[in-house]
Amino acid sequence: MFHRPPLARALCMTATLTILAACNTSELDWDLRSRPGALSTSEAARAATAPRPRPDDRGVISYPNYQVAVARQGDTVASLAGRLGLDPVQVAGYNALAPQNPLRAGEVVALPQRVAAAPAMAPAPVMATPVATAGPSSVDVTAIATTALDRAGSGTPAPAAAPAPAAAPVAAAPRTADEPVRHRVVRGETAYSIARSYNVSAKALADWNGLGADLGVREGQYLIIPTAAAAPPAPAPAPNVTPVTVPGVGSPTPTPPSAAKPLPAESTTPASKPANQPASPDLGAQRTSASASRLGFPVQGKIIRGYVKKKNDGIDISAAVGSPVAAAADGTVAAITQDTDQVPILVIRHPDNLLTVYANIDGIKVAKGATVKRGQPIAVVRAADPPFVHFEVRKGFESVDPMPYLQ
């Protein structure tokens, strides 16, 4: 597959953790809801979306202001452009690609100019007995489109239609309610950040645009944002039925308390303690420094940046360059990767679906799959201005504030 521009450091860690959260299942769990103990991601997918419109026979989906083409199995940018009668270099440049780049089955490619509508089928001859005839090919905006993952494993591609002559660009028309917003990816964005900004799920964004299993996007790529699904009809209000009561039937009304008469005095006797019962243990006195918190600090230092949900998904701890970075708890090294500046990132998986993330480190001392103990050195603090360790705690896919685990 061709090269895609680098992503921002924090978002790179998010994508890595997404794959880790799904690695124990045979099929990618897009919203991470099926794993035992995983938190629901419904907050990140609040708006229900409609299915992507079905393309015409050439794979083209048309809207008043733009058109996109859906790639077939084995397509390249050049073959898709040739099928539509467009210049491959122009199509490739418009999508931040090269003409020879291969395309995934179901991947959406933006068209730099409009192409003519697909030719209609010839009408069937008149018969004595009326029969159903096929109508012209058109875009059905309500049909359910096959997802990108289904297309990737479907096998034989559909036969190619004859190239249609290119049409001259037309003036932009007012956007209708069913026309999706078109978003151009800028550096640092990911499928998750884009989906969140438009209040749609990452799965819907991937289905509509034919993204790969890694949800990778590239700088300059055009994405179509899924439209909202039609709201279900409101349930009919329940009939307002007044219960029928029979006068004089019911429980007696209790006598209300009187402010003039005091309540009767109560005397309680403490239960006697069995003779052979041992004294209750003082758990607070037995609490050791090792058991005082569920996780240990990876380094000792001042917290220079706190946790802010969706802005800083962890804490930054100041430490001297070269200081040892320790595992926060017993676990297994789940991943070792790098951010866009080639700075190592290490992820450790712990019991109860818990992950810890260590960034801005260097000199990693463990390998992927290795078992580590709490307090075991796993890396050293990398040189920076100022030097620090970025530490995250994740419950399944969602980041959580590390401080309750550390205190």
Disulfide bonds with the S-S distance in Angstrom:
none
